[in-house]
Structure formats: C-alpha cells, structure tokens
Amino acid sequence: MAQATGIGGVFLRARDPKALYAWYEKHLGLPMGQGSFAIPAEHERGMIAFAFFPEKTTYFPLSQPAMINFQVDDLDKLLDQLAAAGVPVDPKRETADYGKFGWITDPEGNRVELWQPADEKR
C-alpha cells in the first residue's frame, strides 16, 4: 500500500510574508530557500509530529487555526536570546520524557512552540 512518508511542508497565511520570513530568519536562524524555509533532513534532531487537537483546545489561542513547533538545539539559551531581542517569550516552560518546551509570539501574533528534543544519548 502506498503511504505518506513525512511532512513535506507547512503553509500559513501571513499579512506580510516578506517581513515574517525576515523575522524568523533573524530570530530562529531558519535558512531561507526559494520562497520558503528549507531545513535539511540531517538537521532534524527528533521526530516530526502531526497532531490534531480538539476544536476548543486552549493549548494555543482559539483565534489561531494552527501552531508551528520548531526543534531547537538549546531551548533556554534561545529563549534568553529572544527575550533580550524584545521577542515576546512566555515565562512558562514544560519538560517531558521526550524534551523541553517553550513558547514565543511572532510579529503577527502567532503563538509558536519551541521544542528541544531529549538527548537520546543519556
């Protein structure tokens, strides 16, 4: 049986795509490709999740139809850098068996989740 083998992309509407690309490139170091961010597979540190949430979930704002989760290499250091740069950083942090989580808000008001996968070598 043929099947899906991975996530090929995430596509979101933006009021000012050009400015949003520049913001994500500056603050999260995402490499700009041809009309999108292109993160090489070898840079992935953990699995890629695709999850459905209940329609009324409060895990992210009800006004936001979707939330992006980015894998990061050092959550605490990155959140400190982002806060110092004036990026809205949620003070809440969570730790689970599979990693650490933090949240920021981008210039268009989107809540963005940052995930540092657990170190599998430990």
TAMOJO-V129447 format. One record per residue. RES is the residue in one letter. OMEGA is omega in whole degrees, -180 to 180 (* if undefined). Layout:
RES OMEGA
RES OMEGA
//
This chain:
M 175
A -179
Q 174
A -178
T 179
G 178
I -180
G 179
G 175
V -175
F -178
L 173
R 177
A 177
R -179
D -177
P -178
K 180
A -180
L 174
Y -178
A -180
W -180
Y 178
E -179
K -171
H -180
L 177
G -180
L -178
P -180
M 177
G 179
Q 178
G 178
S 170
F 179
A -179
I -179
P -178
A -178
E 177
H 179
E -179
R -178
G 180
M 175
I -178
A 172
F -173
A 172
F 177
F 175
P -177
E -176
K -179
T 174
T 179
Y 170
F -172
P 179
L -180
S -177
Q -175
P -178
A 176
M 177
I 175
N 178
F 171
Q 179
V -177
D 180
D -173
L -176
D 179
K 180
L 180
L 176
D 178
Q -178
L 178
A 179
A 179
A 178
G 178
V 177
P -178
V 176
D -180
P -180
K 174
R 176
E 176
T 178
A 178
D -175
Y 174
G -179
K -176
F 173
G -175
W 176
I 175
T -179
D -176
P 179
E 176
G 179
N 173
R -177
V 180
E 175
L -175
W 171
Q -179
P 177
A 178
D -177
E -178
K -177
R *
//
